[in-house]
Amino acid sequence: FPKDAVVLLLLLVYFPVGICLMLIRIFIGVHVFLVSCALPESFVRRFIVRIMCSVLGMHVRQKNPRSRDKNTKLYICSHVTEFDHNIINLLTPCSTPQLEGSTGFVCWARGFMEIHAASGQGAIGESLQRYCSTEGTPPLLLFPEEDTTNGRAGLLKFSSWPFTLTDSIQPVALRVTRPLIALSTPESSWLMELLWTFFAPCTVYHVSWLPPVSRQDGESMQEFANKVQELLASELGLVSTKITKADKAEHIKRKRHSVPQTSTSVRPASIGLGFMVQSLGTDDHRIAKMAQQVKDVLPHVPLNVIAKDLAKTNCVDTTITNLLENKEETPMEATGTSTFGPSKNIYASDSAPTIKPAAKSFGRSPTDRHLSFQERKEALYNFARR
């Protein structure tokens, strides 16, 4: 939901209209599905289904359609929603394999090409390579990001395996806009995304066809993938990041299991890091991410000191070792609370740390118990550093 008060007010006013619109579009959507199943693959079918999808609120606009190469067997596209393959299929025949998720009827109904994903990625790659080399088959449409994004900040790191299928590919830049409702909410299923699409006034898909790109001699698959990623990011005006699908899943997992913190336990440096990450480039994003990892182990070292050492070492473990070995010269970061009092001299004293396995008395309030937990955690940190 939007955080802006004005937009949120407009959403509340639009809500009853959106509910009625969603119910009507569900009824129409059933007819769109039946028509798409009844008509054979042809230009007439794509035109009719595209018009009916506009009634459902899914509008498609394409840029540079003449750049589409009919001889290309592989389209590489950015990934924003769960229906990107359906949108591209309205413009040109293509097949998208279902690598994860439901199989059988649901896979077919969503417009995917079913393959045996359980046989392993190597077997999948060989099967798709044979498909690309077969004459008369429509091109493959693959999403190297392997997961959706909101399409506003950057592209996930491209996986290299789709680029092993052919030496020539055609990049397809996809940008999606929608008023009032956010796109591609984490942990939202494709069915929930479909209902939000029906609820929203409209969802506009902007498809831009880029010229075909071929792999150069001596160029590795990952270098080829990075080059295509840079081309799509430049076309979309986004950042080409090194964040992978696994990193996104880990972020969602941490966010789901994160414990709400009180105002006394929030470290100002963590807040500063969040603003710092938003304003940095790709390399600085990586440095900031590693700096946070070091910060979790050495919470009293200022971020600027950590980042300065990481710029030299480019390694989390080496930086931690350097900071521990030079602990007498490393400045401490001041905190606004006495919660971490027992560990403030951690870099100025060589005495062995004292571990507190338990508090002297059971706290009467949740705040007291939380402070006791922080003290014991810091003592264990100190012991681990030794």
C-alpha positions as CSV (number, residue, x, y, z in Angstrom):
1,F,0.0,0.0,0.0
2,P,1.2,3.6,-0.7
3,K,2.9,5.5,2.2
4,D,1.9,8.9,0.9
5,A,-1.1,10.2,2.7
6,V,-2.7,11.7,-0.4
7,V,-2.3,8.6,-2.5
8,L,-3.6,6.5,0.4
9,L,-6.7,8.7,0.7
10,L,-7.3,8.3,-3.0
11,L,-7.0,4.5,-2.7
12,L,-9.6,4.5,0.1
13,V,-12.0,6.5,-2.1
14,Y,-11.3,4.2,-5.0
15,F,-11.6,1.0,-3.0
16,P,-15.4,0.2,-3.5
17,V,-15.0,1.0,-7.3
18,G,-12.0,-1.3,-7.4
19,I,-13.9,-4.2,-5.8
20,C,-16.7,-3.9,-8.3
21,L,-14.2,-3.6,-11.1
22,M,-12.3,-6.7,-9.9
23,L,-15.5,-8.8,-9.8
24,I,-16.5,-7.7,-13.3
25,R,-13.0,-8.4,-14.6
26,I,-12.9,-11.9,-13.1
27,F,-16.0,-12.7,-15.1
28,I,-14.5,-11.3,-18.3
29,G,-11.2,-13.0,-17.5
30,V,-12.8,-16.4,-17.7
31,H,-14.0,-15.6,-21.2
32,V,-10.6,-14.4,-22.2
33,F,-9.1,-17.7,-21.0
34,L,-11.7,-19.7,-23.0
35,V,-11.1,-17.6,-26.1
36,S,-7.4,-18.0,-25.9
37,C,-7.8,-21.8,-25.5
38,A,-10.3,-22.1,-28.4
39,L,-8.5,-20.1,-31.1
40,P,-5.3,-21.5,-32.7
41,E,-2.0,-19.6,-32.5
42,S,-2.2,-16.7,-35.1
43,F,-2.1,-13.0,-35.4
44,V,-5.9,-12.9,-35.2
45,R,-5.8,-14.7,-31.9
46,R,-3.1,-12.4,-30.4
47,F,-5.0,-9.3,-31.6
48,I,-8.4,-10.4,-30.0
49,V,-6.8,-11.5,-26.8
50,R,-4.8,-8.3,-26.6
51,I,-8.0,-6.2,-26.9
52,M,-9.8,-8.3,-24.3
53,C,-6.8,-8.0,-21.9
54,S,-7.1,-4.2,-22.3
55,V,-10.6,-4.6,-20.8
56,L,-9.0,-6.4,-17.9
57,G,-6.8,-3.4,-17.3
58,M,-3.6,-4.9,-18.9
59,H,-2.5,-2.4,-21.6
60,V,0.6,-3.2,-23.7
61,R,2.7,-0.7,-25.5
62,Q,5.8,-1.6,-27.5
63,K,8.8,0.4,-28.7
64,N,10.9,-0.4,-31.8
65,P,8.9,-3.4,-33.0
66,R,10.9,-3.4,-36.2
67,S,14.0,-4.3,-34.2
68,R,12.5,-7.7,-33.5
69,D,14.6,-10.3,-35.3
70,K,12.5,-13.2,-36.6
71,N,15.6,-15.4,-36.8
72,T,16.5,-15.0,-33.1
73,K,15.7,-18.1,-31.0
74,L,16.1,-16.6,-27.5
75,Y,14.6,-13.5,-26.0
76,I,16.2,-12.2,-22.7
77,C,13.8,-10.0,-20.8
78,S,13.7,-8.2,-17.5
79,H,11.3,-9.6,-14.9
80,V,8.7,-7.4,-13.1
81,T,5.4,-9.3,-12.7
82,E,4.2,-12.9,-12.9
83,F,2.5,-12.3,-16.2
84,D,5.5,-10.9,-18.2
85,H,5.6,-14.0,-20.5
86,N,1.9,-13.6,-21.3
87,I,2.4,-10.0,-22.3
88,I,5.3,-10.7,-24.6
89,N,3.3,-13.6,-26.1
90,L,0.6,-11.0,-27.1
91,L,3.2,-9.3,-29.3
92,T,5.0,-12.3,-30.8
93,P,4.8,-16.1,-30.4
94,C,7.3,-17.4,-27.8
95,S,7.6,-20.1,-25.2
96,T,8.6,-19.8,-21.6
97,P,9.6,-22.9,-19.6
98,Q,8.2,-23.4,-16.1
99,L,11.3,-23.8,-14.0
100,E,9.6,-23.6,-10.6
101,G,6.1,-23.9,-9.2
102,S,3.0,-25.8,-10.2
103,T,3.0,-28.3,-13.1
104,G,0.2,-29.9,-15.0
105,F,-3.0,-27.9,-15.7
106,V,-2.0,-24.8,-13.7
107,C,1.3,-24.6,-15.7
108,W,-0.5,-24.9,-19.0
109,A,-3.3,-22.5,-18.0
110,R,-0.7,-19.8,-17.1
111,G,0.9,-20.1,-20.5
112,F,4.1,-21.9,-19.5
113,M,5.9,-24.7,-21.3
114,E,6.2,-27.6,-19.0
115,I,9.6,-29.3,-18.6
116,H,10.9,-31.8,-16.1
117,A,12.6,-29.4,-13.7
118,A,13.4,-32.3,-11.2
119,S,15.9,-33.7,-13.6
120,G,18.4,-31.0,-12.8
121,Q,19.6,-27.7,-14.3
122,G,22.1,-29.5,-16.6
123,A,19.4,-31.7,-18.1
124,I,17.1,-28.7,-18.4
125,G,19.8,-26.7,-20.3
126,E,20.4,-29.6,-22.7
127,S,16.6,-29.9,-23.3
128,L,16.2,-26.2,-24.0
129,Q,19.3,-26.2,-26.2
130,R,17.8,-28.9,-28.4
131,Y,14.6,-26.9,-28.5
132,C,16.4,-23.8,-29.8
133,S,18.2,-25.8,-32.5
134,T,14.9,-27.3,-33.7
135,E,13.5,-25.7,-36.8
136,G,10.0,-24.3,-36.8
137,T,9.7,-23.8,-33.0
138,P,8.9,-20.3,-31.6
139,P,11.7,-18.5,-29.7
140,L,12.3,-19.1,-26.1
141,L,11.6,-16.3,-23.6
142,L,13.8,-16.4,-20.5
143,F,14.3,-14.2,-17.4
144,P,17.9,-14.4,-16.2
145,E,17.1,-12.5,-13.0
146,E,15.1,-15.6,-12.0
147,D,12.8,-13.6,-9.8
148,T,10.7,-10.5,-10.0
149,T,11.5,-6.9,-8.9
150,N,9.5,-3.7,-8.7
151,G,11.3,-2.4,-11.7
152,R,12.1,1.0,-10.0
153,A,15.6,0.5,-8.5
154,G,17.8,-2.0,-10.3
155,L,18.1,-5.3,-12.0
156,L,19.0,-8.5,-10.2
157,K,22.3,-10.2,-11.3
158,F,21.8,-12.2,-14.5
159,S,22.3,-15.9,-14.3
160,S,24.7,-17.2,-16.9
161,W,23.0,-20.5,-17.8
162,P,20.4,-19.0,-20.2
163,F,23.3,-17.6,-22.3
164,T,24.7,-21.1,-22.9
165,L,21.7,-22.0,-25.1
166,T,22.6,-19.8,-28.1
167,D,25.4,-17.5,-29.1
168,S,22.9,-14.8,-30.2
169,I,20.1,-13.3,-28.2
170,Q,17.7,-10.4,-28.4
171,P,17.3,-8.3,-25.2
172,V,13.7,-7.1,-24.3
173,A,13.3,-4.3,-21.8
174,L,10.1,-4.4,-19.9
175,R,8.8,-1.6,-17.7
176,V,5.5,-1.8,-15.9
177,T,3.5,1.1,-14.3
178,R,0.4,1.0,-12.2
179,P,-1.3,3.7,-10.2
180,L,-2.2,3.4,-6.5
181,I,-1.0,-0.2,-6.0
182,A,2.6,-1.4,-5.8
183,L,4.0,-3.9,-8.3
184,S,5.4,-7.4,-7.5
185,T,5.0,-7.4,-3.7
186,P,7.4,-9.9,-2.0
187,E,5.8,-13.2,-0.9
188,S,2.7,-12.5,-3.0
189,S,1.4,-15.4,-5.1
190,W,0.6,-15.1,-8.8
191,L,-3.1,-15.4,-8.0
192,M,-3.0,-12.5,-5.5
193,E,-1.1,-10.5,-8.1
194,L,-3.8,-11.2,-10.7
195,L,-6.5,-10.0,-8.3
196,W,-4.6,-6.8,-7.6
197,T,-4.2,-6.3,-11.4
198,F,-8.0,-6.6,-11.8
199,F,-8.5,-4.3,-8.8
200,A,-6.2,-1.5,-10.1
201,P,-7.5,1.0,-12.7
202,C,-4.9,-0.2,-15.2
203,T,-1.5,-1.8,-15.5
204,V,0.6,-0.6,-18.4
205,Y,3.4,-2.8,-19.8
206,H,6.0,-0.9,-21.9
207,V,8.0,-3.4,-24.1
208,S,11.1,-2.1,-25.8
209,W,12.9,-4.3,-28.4
210,L,16.7,-3.9,-28.4
211,P,18.9,-5.1,-31.3
212,P,20.2,-8.7,-31.2
213,V,23.5,-9.2,-29.3
214,S,26.0,-12.0,-30.1
215,R,28.7,-13.4,-27.8
216,Q,32.2,-12.4,-28.8
217,D,35.2,-14.8,-29.2
218,G,36.9,-15.3,-25.8
219,E,34.0,-13.9,-23.9
220,S,32.8,-16.0,-21.0
221,M,29.1,-16.7,-20.4
222,Q,29.0,-14.6,-17.3
223,E,30.7,-11.7,-19.1
224,F,28.1,-12.0,-21.9
225,A,25.3,-12.1,-19.3
226,N,26.8,-9.0,-17.6
227,K,26.9,-7.1,-20.9
228,V,23.3,-7.9,-21.7
229,Q,22.3,-6.8,-18.1
230,E,24.1,-3.5,-18.6
231,L,22.3,-2.9,-21.9
232,L,18.9,-3.6,-20.3
233,A,19.7,-1.5,-17.3
234,S,20.7,1.4,-19.5
235,E,17.6,1.2,-21.6
236,L,15.4,1.1,-18.5
237,G,17.3,3.8,-16.6
238,L,18.1,1.4,-13.7
239,V,21.2,0.2,-11.9
240,S,22.8,-3.1,-12.8
241,T,23.3,-4.8,-9.4
242,K,25.1,-7.9,-8.1
243,I,22.2,-8.9,-6.0
244,T,21.0,-12.4,-6.8
245,K,17.8,-14.2,-6.3
246,A,19.2,-15.9,-3.3
247,D,20.1,-12.5,-1.8
248,K,16.5,-11.4,-2.2
249,A,15.2,-14.6,-0.6
250,E,17.6,-14.1,2.3
251,H,16.5,-10.5,2.7
252,I,12.8,-11.5,2.8
253,K,13.6,-14.2,5.3
254,R,15.4,-11.8,7.6
255,K,12.7,-9.3,7.3
256,R,10.0,-11.9,8.2
257,H,11.9,-13.1,11.2
258,S,13.3,-9.7,12.4
259,V,12.3,-8.9,16.0
260,P,10.9,-5.3,16.5
261,Q,13.5,-3.2,18.4
262,T,12.8,-0.5,21.0
263,S,14.0,3.0,20.4
264,T,16.9,2.5,22.9
265,S,18.3,-0.5,21.0
266,V,18.4,1.0,17.5
267,R,22.0,1.8,16.6
268,P,22.3,5.2,14.8
269,A,25.0,3.7,12.5
270,S,22.5,1.2,11.1
271,I,20.2,3.9,10.2
272,G,23.0,5.8,8.6
273,L,24.0,2.8,6.6
274,G,20.5,2.6,5.1
275,F,20.7,6.1,3.7
276,M,24.2,5.5,2.6
277,V,23.3,2.4,0.6
278,Q,20.5,4.2,-1.3
279,S,22.8,6.9,-2.6
280,L,25.8,4.7,-3.7
281,G,26.7,3.0,-6.9
282,T,27.0,-0.7,-7.6
283,D,30.5,-1.1,-6.2
284,D,29.7,1.0,-3.2
285,H,26.6,-1.1,-2.6
286,R,28.8,-4.1,-2.3
287,I,31.2,-2.3,0.0
288,A,28.3,-1.1,2.1
289,K,26.9,-4.6,2.3
290,M,30.2,-6.0,3.5
291,A,30.6,-3.1,5.9
292,Q,27.3,-4.1,7.5
293,Q,28.6,-7.7,7.9
294,V,31.7,-6.4,9.7
295,K,29.5,-4.1,11.7
296,D,27.4,-7.0,13.0
297,V,30.6,-8.6,14.4
298,L,32.3,-5.4,15.6
299,P,29.4,-3.1,16.5
300,H,31.5,-0.4,18.1
301,V,33.8,0.3,15.1
302,P,32.6,3.3,13.1
303,L,31.3,2.6,9.6
304,N,33.7,5.0,7.9
305,V,36.7,3.1,9.5
306,I,35.2,-0.3,8.3
307,A,34.5,1.1,4.8
308,K,38.0,2.5,4.5
309,D,39.6,-0.8,5.4
310,L,37.3,-2.7,3.1
311,A,38.3,-0.4,0.2
312,K,41.8,-1.7,0.7
313,T,41.2,-5.4,1.4
314,N,37.9,-6.1,-0.4
315,C,37.4,-9.0,2.1
316,V,35.2,-9.2,5.2
317,D,37.4,-11.6,7.1
318,T,40.6,-9.7,6.4
319,T,39.0,-6.4,7.6
320,I,37.8,-8.1,10.8
321,T,41.3,-9.4,11.4
322,N,42.9,-6.0,10.8
323,L,40.5,-4.2,13.1
324,L,41.0,-6.7,15.8
325,E,44.8,-6.6,15.5
326,N,44.8,-2.8,15.5
327,K,42.1,-2.5,18.2
328,E,44.1,0.0,20.3
329,E,44.3,2.4,17.3
330,T,40.7,1.9,16.2
331,P,38.3,4.6,17.4
332,M,35.2,3.5,19.2
333,E,31.7,4.5,18.2
334,A,29.8,6.4,20.9
335,T,26.4,5.1,21.9
336,G,23.6,6.9,23.5
337,T,22.8,4.3,26.1
338,S,24.6,2.4,28.8
339,T,23.3,-0.9,27.5
340,F,26.7,-1.9,26.1
341,G,28.6,-0.5,29.1
342,P,30.6,-3.7,29.9
343,S,32.0,-3.9,26.4
344,K,33.0,-0.2,25.8
345,N,36.7,-0.8,26.5
346,I,36.9,-3.7,24.2
347,Y,39.5,-2.1,21.9
348,A,41.5,-0.4,24.7
349,S,42.1,-3.1,27.1
350,D,43.8,-6.5,26.8
351,S,42.1,-8.0,29.8
352,A,40.0,-11.2,29.1
353,P,36.3,-10.5,28.8
354,T,33.9,-11.7,31.4
355,I,31.0,-13.7,30.2
356,K,27.7,-13.2,31.9
357,P,25.7,-16.4,31.3
358,A,22.7,-14.9,33.1
359,A,21.5,-11.7,34.7
360,K,21.9,-11.3,38.5
361,S,18.1,-11.0,38.9
362,F,15.1,-11.5,36.6
363,G,14.0,-8.2,35.2
364,R,10.6,-6.9,36.3
365,S,9.9,-5.2,33.0
366,P,10.4,-6.3,29.3
367,T,12.9,-3.4,28.9
368,D,15.0,-4.7,31.8
369,R,15.0,-8.2,30.4
370,H,16.0,-6.9,27.0
371,L,18.9,-5.0,28.4
372,S,20.1,-8.1,30.3
373,F,19.9,-10.0,27.0
374,Q,22.0,-7.4,25.2
375,E,24.7,-7.5,27.9
376,R,25.0,-11.2,27.7
377,K,25.1,-11.1,23.9
378,E,27.8,-8.5,23.9
379,A,29.9,-10.6,26.4
380,L,29.6,-13.6,24.1
381,Y,30.7,-11.4,21.2
382,N,33.7,-10.3,23.2
383,F,34.6,-13.8,24.1
384,A,34.3,-15.0,20.4
385,R,36.6,-12.2,19.3
386,R,39.3,-13.4,21.6
